[in-house]
Amino acid sequence: MNTSLFPRDILAAFCFLAPWLTAPAVAQDSAFHLATSDPSRSPSPAIGNGRIGVVIPALGVGASPSFMAGIYETPPGDVPRIAALPAWTAIAVFDGERWLDSTAAAGAVRGYRQVLDMRAGTVRTSYEWVTGARHTGVAVETFVSRADSQLAVIRLDLTPHAKGRMKVRFALVGRPSPRRLQLATLPRADPAWRPADIWYPGHMAVRSSAATKRQSGALLALTSTPEGRTRIVAQAARVAWPAGLHGAAARAAGEGDSAWVEVAFDGVAGRTYTFTQITAFADEGKDPRAAVSSEAETAHARGWQALAAENALAWGRRWETDIEVQGDTALQRVVRSMLFYLLANGAEGTGLGIPPMGLSGAGYYGHVFWDSDTWMFPPLVVTHPDVARSLVAFRRRTLDAARANANANGYRGAMYPWEADERGEETTPHFAVQNAKMEIHVNGDVALAQWQYYEMTGDSAWLANDGYPVIRETANFWVSRARRDSVRDRYHIDSVVSVHEGLIGVSDDAYTNAVARKNLEIAVAASSRLGAKPDPRWGEVAAKLHMPYDSASEFYRTYEGAPDSTLGAVTPLLSYPLGVEMSERAKRSQLEQAVQRLLEEGGGAMMGNTLLAVDAAELGDRALLDSLLPHSYQPHLRGPFHMLSETPRNDAVNFVTGAGGFLQQVIFGYTGLRIGEGGLEPAFDPVLPSSVTRLVLRNVYCRGRRYDVVVDSTGRRMIPRPEGEAQ
């Protein structure tokens, strides 16, 4: 392979600057298991089903953050942000001497083991809890059901090693209102802010609480509303303990912002006591509290084993589509974790985009960015198109809000917000108002995802009813936004914020203009597919839109007139994902510039680093691909559960945008495939990293069929699976 682009000194610098190039030691678990024996590990794993997400505490019990997709608050003076649900994992155990909950000291734990089973979307935590003379075996298993999107289940097993009085407490608990910043009006960001200072979750105000004792159990119920909204969210937890507990005494109450039940009993040495909590959630209907109470009772009647089996089966169906990496066990585990975290934060039928941190936290306020369209959507449309459809459906559902935003800013068509809540309204903090007004490439990103969904499905009815209105209105926006230069007979797009966001107020930004042109060309193509007459201005602006190409150097500048100090900040994105036609020399030059920035400045946001390897693969440069691969993910892995940090330094997890970008490296880089007119199409020869002997994209989707894509030393094969298999 050609390595002349990167002299030995540059390749050596990769190794010198990145001691993490050697893969970290990984426990000898199944490739579907991520595990630890360290109770002090951080961060905690986050699981979910795309509608409900939860962070699992280190000891398996105790209140922890949980979020429901689409639940946002609108507080006065602050920006709308995703709201944290009242805690439903608030379990505590009393062994006669001390309480065990999420605040218990790790030093009191022996034989600790926590395992994330990605195949079943389940976390199992086990250990021996030692306090003074007391010694109790604890095992906790938690999952958010993939089979029933509104259920979450916890099983707690306690095995005392000495007899004595014990207590177990279950609760639904509201959270206090956060200490707020007036982000709707603050004119500038404070450089001293840490992510946690501004990315606090929104508040749910508890409206009602109730606790009713049942035979060998209780039903807890809570309703709450996001601050500044009227939407009601209801939670009901059906708690059960063993019948015939010796000396059992239970008390329960719904008071203030909590509903709880506590059962005391006489523990017998060596006997295992099993407790279950089945929690149901609802945010629709006339009486959501009654609905969730009924659902929790029904699920309880069916039992833990049935619920666990159905959840495992539902996850198993998802894993019929898999990415198999042979030759590199560590990389296989990383790839699976990326796909797992995408699935844990996205679901079919929601009509919602995925925030950068998914449902694992309030990073970036839970707002939806272009991350959803450009970084997460492409791998999902190939692997799980029903989940991908939710992402494009979000943009169709919020088209009216985008039209209103364009009108408010003096433009025609649809202007999608830089940051959106679930209603599709602009929610960018005031200190970043320039992004809301000028980081407009998001409109082209939205349109491209719509077109890619059509290309992958061939669904003309969907295109006519859903995709085309978005594509048409964003094209109209670009016609409105572009400025015609009558002297040179060309168009310019002035005063934008570049993808490289430190570049503010620039004109003819390479990425912005390229994605605008792509949007306009897509609008013409979509009209043709539907037999509609395209607006002639779309073709005219696309053909005459200026691109900042440096003919002397034979590559694209970051923007018109950009200094050399900006080279490589944006332009690799022209090759992929935009597919701008250019010479191999231009592709190599722009990639070399980006790598030089990486060497000089260190890695930034994971989303940018992940796609450089796609360009290297397209150039057929395996040596460079090998060098870039570890840079694309290893500095971002956090803890034993492969949680992803947005940057190597900010520890903001779980950055599922990065997961989407990394999977694109595998799906559209190593395989040489691209999304095109016929769906998933060969674009260049496949290139595998040297550590990988064989890659299989198992059961991937294209135009109503499923395929196995196999890449090995013999080349690439796209093998149709039998017709009639699940789509």
JOKAUR-V865797 format. One record per residue. N is the residue number from 0. SS is DSSP state (@ for helix, = for strand, . for the rest). Layout:
BEGIN
n: (N N)
ss: (SS SS)
END
This chain:
BEGIN
n: (0 1 2 3 4 5 6 7 8 9 10 11 12 13 14 15 16 17 18 19 20 21 22 23 24 25 26 27 28 29 30 31 32 33 34 35 36 37 38 39 40 41 42 43 44 45 46 47 48 49 50 51 52 53 54 55 56 57 58 59 60 61 62 63 64 65 66 67 68 69 70 71 72 73 74 75 76 77 78 79 80 81 82 83 84 85 86 87 88 89 90 91 92 93 94 95 96 97 98 99 100 101 102 103 104 105 106 107 108 109 110 111 112 113 114 115 116 117 118 119 120 121 122 123 124 125 126 127 128 129 130 131 132 133 134 135 136 137 138 139 140 141 142 143 144 145 146 147 148 149 150 151 152 153 154 155 156 157 158 159 160 161 162 163 164 165 166 167 168 169 170 171 172 173 174 175 176 177 178 179 180 181 182 183 184 185 186 187 188 189 190 191 192 193 194 195 196 197 198 199 200 201 202 203 204 205 206 207 208 209 210 211 212 213 214 215 216 217 218 219 220 221 222 223 224 225 226 227 228 229 230 231 232 233 234 235 236 237 238 239 240 241 242 243 244 245 246 247 248 249 250 251 252 253 254 255 256 257 258 259 260 261 262 263 264 265 266 267 268 269 270 271 272 273 274 275 276 277 278 279 280 281 282 283 284 285 286 287 288 289 290 291 292 293 294 295 296 297 298 299 300 301 302 303 304 305 306 307 308 309 310 311 312 313 314 315 316 317 318 319 320 321 322 323 324 325 326 327 328 329 330 331 332 333 334 335 336 337 338 339 340 341 342 343 344 345 346 347 348 349 350 351 352 353 354 355 356 357 358 359 360 361 362 363 364 365 366 367 368 369 370 371 372 373 374 375 376 377 378 379 380 381 382 383 384 385 386 387 388 389 390 391 392 393 394 395 396 397 398 399 400 401 402 403 404 405 406 407 408 409 410 411 412 413 414 415 416 417 418 419 420 421 422 423 424 425 426 427 428 429 430 431 432 433 434 435 436 437 438 439 440 441 442 443 444 445 446 447 448 449 450 451 452 453 454 455 456 457 458 459 460 461 462 463 464 465 466 467 468 469 470 471 472 473 474 475 476 477 478 479 480 481 482 483 484 485 486 487 488 489 490 491 492 493 494 495 496 497 498 499 500 501 502 503 504 505 506 507 508 509 510 511 512 513 514 515 516 517 518 519 520 521 522 523 524 525 526 527 528 529 530 531 532 533 534 535 536 537 538 539 540 541 542 543 544 545 546 547 548 549 550 551 552 553 554 555 556 557 558 559 560 561 562 563 564 565 566 567 568 569 570 571 572 573 574 575 576 577 578 579 580 581 582 583 584 585 586 587 588 589 590 591 592 593 594 595 596 597 598 599 600 601 602 603 604 605 606 607 608 609 610 611 612 613 614 615 616 617 618 619 620 621 622 623 624 625 626 627 628 629 630 631 632 633 634 635 636 637 638 639 640 641 642 643 644 645 646 647 648 649 650 651 652 653 654 655 656 657 658 659 660 661 662 663 664 665 666 667 668 669 670 671 672 673 674 675 676 677 678 679 680 681 682 683 684 685 686 687 688 689 690 691 692 693 694 695 696 697 698 699 700 701 702 703 704 705 706 707 708 709 710 711 712 713 714 715 716 717 718 719 720 721 722 723 724 725 726)
ss: (. . . . . . . @ @ @ @ @ @ @ @ @ @ . @ @ @ . . . . . . . . . . . = = = = . . . . . . . . . = = = . . . = = = = . . . . . . . . . . = = = = = = = = . . . . . . . = = = = . . = . . . . = = = . . . . = = . . . . . @ @ @ = = = = = = = = = . . . . = = = = = = = = = = . . = = = = = = = = = = = . . . . . . = = = = = = = = = = . . . = = = = = = = = = = . . . . . . . . . . . . . . . . . . . . . @ @ @ @ . . . = . = = = = = = = = = = = . . = = = = = = = = = = . . . . . = = = = = = = = = . . . . . . . . = = = = = = = . . = = = = = = = = = = . . . . = = = = = = = = = = = . . . . . @ @ @ @ @ @ @ @ @ @ @ @ @ @ @ . @ @ @ @ @ @ @ @ @ @ @ @ @ @ @ . . . = = = = = . . @ @ @ @ @ @ @ @ @ @ @ @ @ @ @ @ @ . . . . . . . . . . . . . . . . . @ @ @ @ . = . . @ @ @ @ @ @ @ @ @ @ @ @ @ . @ @ @ @ @ @ @ @ @ @ @ @ @ . @ @ @ @ @ @ @ @ @ @ . . . . . . . . . . . = . . . . . = . . . @ @ @ @ @ @ @ @ @ . . @ @ @ @ @ @ @ @ @ @ @ @ @ @ @ @ @ . . @ @ @ @ @ @ @ @ @ @ @ @ @ @ @ @ @ @ @ @ @ @ . = = = . . . . = = = . . . = = . . . . . . = = = . . = @ @ @ @ @ @ @ @ @ @ @ @ @ @ @ @ @ @ @ @ @ . . . . . @ @ @ @ @ @ @ @ @ = . . . = = . . . . = = . . = . . . . @ @ @ . . . . . @ @ @ @ . . . . . . . . @ @ @ @ @ @ @ @ @ @ @ @ @ @ @ @ @ @ . . . . @ @ @ @ @ . @ @ @ @ @ @ @ . . . @ @ @ @ @ @ @ @ @ @ . . @ @ @ = = . . . . = = . . . . . . . . . . . @ @ @ @ @ @ @ @ @ @ @ @ @ @ @ . . = = = = . . = = = = . . . . . . . . . . . = = = = = = = = = . . = = = = = = = = . . = = = = = = . . . . . . .)
END
